[in-house]
């Protein structure tokens, strides 16, 4: 398992914006969101992509979230599509730390 910071992930794997839902989350600044849903037209779009460009946002057991390389079903929240494929046979994990509500 290769662990990567969120900043390194953002630099190495730029994301495709969600062209289906103008209110999608995972936005940068005031730009459009990049997270794709787990059903319907958005899931169809995700599944049509190169498998090495698909990332899954999942809930972790420690109240944090993780972005993991590949298409996964367990604990999934949504999907991200990168413009750059991750290496073949790569197993990459990006911790998205839990931020307490204020």
Protein Blocks (a to p, Z undefined) as FASTA:
>chain_A
ZZddfklmmmmmccdddfkbmmbghiehjbccfbdcfehjllmmmmmpcfklcccddddf
kopacddedjdfehpabdcddfbdcdehiacdddddddddZZ
